[in-house]
Amino acid sequence: MASAVPLRKRDDDKTPIDRDLRFTTEVVQQLVVPTFVLDARHRVIVWNKACERLTGMPAAQVLGTADHWRAFYASERPCLADLMIDGRLHEVGDYYPIHHRSPELEFGVHTENWCVMPLRGAQLYLEIDAGPIRDAGGNLLAVVETLRDMTQRQSAESRLRTMFEASPDPVWIIEDDHFVECNDAAVNMLGYASRDEILNAHPSQLSPPVQPDGEDSFGKAERMMALAREKGLHRFEWVHARADGSHFTAEVTLSVIDLAGRQAIYCAWRDISDRKRAEEALRLYAKAFEHSGEAIMITDRDNRIVAVNAALARDTGYAAEELLGKDPRVLASHQTPRETYQAMWAALNESGYWQGELWDLRKDGVSYPKWAAISAIHDEQGALTNYIASFTDISERKAAEARIDHLAHHDALTGLVNRYNLESRLAQSLLAARREVRQLAVMFIDLDRFKVINDTLGHHTGDRMLVEVARRLGDCVRESDIVARLGGDEFVVVLTSLACDMDAALVAAKILVALSSPYTVDGKILHSTPSIGISMFPTNGEDSETLMKNADAAMYFAKAKGRNNFQFFSPAMTAAATERMELERDLRGALAAGQYELHYQPQVCAKSGAVRGVEALIRWRHPERGLVPPLTFIPIAEETGAIEAIGAWVLEEACRQKAAWRAAGMPALRIAVNLSAQQLRSSTLVAQVRAAMEAYGIGPGELELEITESAAMEDPERAIGRLEALRGLGVELAIDDFGTGYSSLAYLKMLPIDTLKLDRAFVRDIETDENDAAISAATLALARNLGLKVVAEGVENEAQREFLSRHGCELLQGYLFGRPEPAAVWTERWQAAAPGTAG
């Protein structure tokens, strides 16, 4: 802590320093800004550490004396505080060529001046502020003087020369009221061949005889230069004359400078737009100065606010009265990380100082970032007394940084990821794909005949169309995917975390539809289509460069194929995707066209061989492809949402066939129908089943509905409720493909089911694979314990039949007893059979 004159009543001082002065001196000792305090007798009572570092004068050599001038000048002269103590503020201009005095003495005085700094052996340019400290009766107790080293701001002659020549604005040097130097920009603005034609001229010689306000140019020029010398800086508007006689208005700034000990005037011209910006900057600066610059808050040792300045009230929107006595946390926005506060208090406790970024909340609820510098204040005994904090609102800087960062990573027109950002994002996505063992697709998209639109209707129209393309692409993908614009009409889409290449084909088809739809721009209907090339990771490349190159090649292949299509880099993938798209297209009309049919496979008693029921299995008889296997079209129906309508048709048709067999005198067989996961989720399922049973007279025990293990476990609680309702209709329930899912036995025992269907995967090698045999035996034992029947699927030989029968399996289904066949085949077969064989 910096030394200070002890704040106690001395024998030769009849007036004690009051508590306000004591508090002020304690605060000054903690400041990081060079500051000293003179009492009413010009004696130094505080000379803080920062002041020691600035001047080189130890506090011990100056405290209690009036010799503080030795730190700043070679010969004795009053400092700003001395003039204020003596009431000689009218003399400030005699000692400080650049100065400003507040209209009210209480506010203080601001000056700027060169100081010799003898102890440092160098000249420093200081910005100096002085303010009085008074007692309750208005008597002057002391003056506080703060110093800021602004030497770097003042240009040395060599630096001035460099800046002078490089300035894009016209600049001049005036000595003895004549231009003695200028830069090339000045010569060019006035239109002269060389500077020799205009040097040594009086400013009025480069101007019309009279200025717009009626004052003659010579007289006004003399007055402006005199004001500049008086104030140090003077700015005004001036009409100049070019060499060709034309006139222009410029803003002129005259600054008094020191050139190797000679006083000169630095003159700069700017156009009106620059003047507007300069005026705004000056207004902001003046406002900040009026409000003491930075926001300042002082708290007591318990961190309760005891004082705030006008700048803080302005920044936060709170009046001082609303904050006094409260903890500063009332301003917190809760966006600052907890670790920041922990580090702040640790630093304050250890070193007594911390600075960093905080997020606070204004009274209107808007959060904002600020740069905070906080110091802990201790008394002479080292006890903590207060905290003092200064804050700077850095919202604009943060916004500018965010804007710059956004522009660096995004396309300026569309806002999409740009080429640079795409490279890093794609690299990250590839790392994730490797880690998750998933596929990834890179799509290279080019708009067909876009150049014709752009060249014919103009870039404005083309740009608006590209913005719409970007929007449509965003609507076609997930948030985790990447959409980028490389430039022109070239776009890239990266699809992350894919299970198979068909996922990419589905999105590509969606993009084809979206980008092929008409565009309305400025009232014109425009048409364009995309050509899309697709490369897959890891099949077509394992790094960004290879995937991009291959997607680009596939895009050109798509253009060669006639545009408005997509092509995989691998022809086999393209063929598979094309077939899949064609199947999806045909699937949409298959139900209405009556192309579906049901085949039936019998379920027989393991001991007697008698048929106990049949399972209805859908087939799609395509007019061109023939019989399409269920494993080919069922997944497509599930992805497109068509499965619910198909499932409803299967239920209706199976019940109709059951009624038809009953009417023809066929045996009373239970008929089994598969339910999809989407049907099980449907709130109309129970009503559909009830309607079909009533329409065809299906009684209890005659209809069995099969659901997969994974569908039942997708939402066990909902599944239990829905299955209970179905069972209430007299429907038997079975778990299909048991053993292939991930069911919980705790839920399984709660499901209202009657039958488990042992998956064919375990039955196929039951006589040769010990694991399959063990799983099958365990499933049968589990079913017996739960009171459930078991239907074993995929039984193809006598060895399988004998094993299953021996372990208590009741019903068998498979090629050993019959393949799935149309209803007519089974009708004919049963009618030809002897009575009782199907009973």
Secondary structure, 3 states (H helix, E strand, C coil): CCCECCCCCCCCCCCCCCHHHHHHHHHHHHCCCCEEEEECCCCEEEECHHHHHHHCCCHHHCCCCCCHHHHCCCCCCCCHHHHHHHCCHHHHHHHCCEEEECCCHHHCEEEEEEECCCCCCCCEEEEEEEEEEECCCCCEEEEEEEEEECHHHCCCHHHHHHHHHHCCCCEEEEECCEEEEECHHHHHHHCCCCHHHCCCCCHHHHCCCECCCCCEHHHHHHHHHHHHHHHCEEEEEEEEECCCCCEEEEEEEEEEEEECCEEEEEEEEECHHHHHHHHHHHHHHHHHHHCCCCEEEEEECCCCEEEECHHHHHHHCCCHHHHCCCCHHHHECCCCCHHHHHHHHHHHHHCCEEEEEEEEECCCCCEEEEEEEEEEEECCCCCEEEEEEEEEECHHHHHHHHHHHHHHHECCCCCCECHHHHHHHHHHHHHHHHHHCCEEEEEEEEEECHHHHHHHHCHHHHHHHHHHHHHHHHHHCCCCCEEEEEECCEEEEEEEEECCHHHHHHHHHHHHHHHHCCEEECCEEECCEEEEEEEEECCCCCCHHHHHHHHHHHHHHHHHCCCCEEEECCHHHHHHHHHHHHHHHHHHHHCCCCCEEEEEEEEEECCCCCEEEEEEEEEEEECCCEEECHHHHHHHHHHHCCHHHHHHHHHHHHHHHHHHHHHCCCCCCEEEEECCHHHHHCCCHHHHHHHHHHHHCCCCCCEEEEEEHHHHHHCHHHHHHHHHHHHHCCCEEEEEEECCCCCCHHHHCCCCCCEEEECHHHHCCCCCCHHHHHHHHHHHHHHHHHCCEEEECCCCCHHHHHHHHHCCCCEECCCCCCCCEEHHHHHHHHHHCCCCCCC
